[in-house]
């Protein structure tokens, strides 16, 4: 697994130049949840292909273990979102509400 090093000072300088740091953190959190949902869907699809027959097999299923180990190597959603934000792949749009 690759190592992600995030320098908080650099992130603060970049985000303060763009606008509010807090808005960027919220955007990264939302993107992180989207990535996490995508990963969960991929795992579910892969595990759905594995036939589970509990009567014949008493130990753990080798296919399930292989799939789990494969997804353990995937980077964490938070780090992916941070990398996308610092790489300029995420744009933040704020809706302005009219006061009545």
HELIX and SHEET records of a PDB file:
HELIX    1   1 UNK A    8  UNK A   18  1                                  11    
HELIX    2   2 UNK A   21  UNK A   48  1                                  28    
HELIX    3   3 UNK A   62  UNK A   72  1                                  11    
HELIX    4   4 UNK A   77  UNK A   86  1                                  10    
END                                                                             
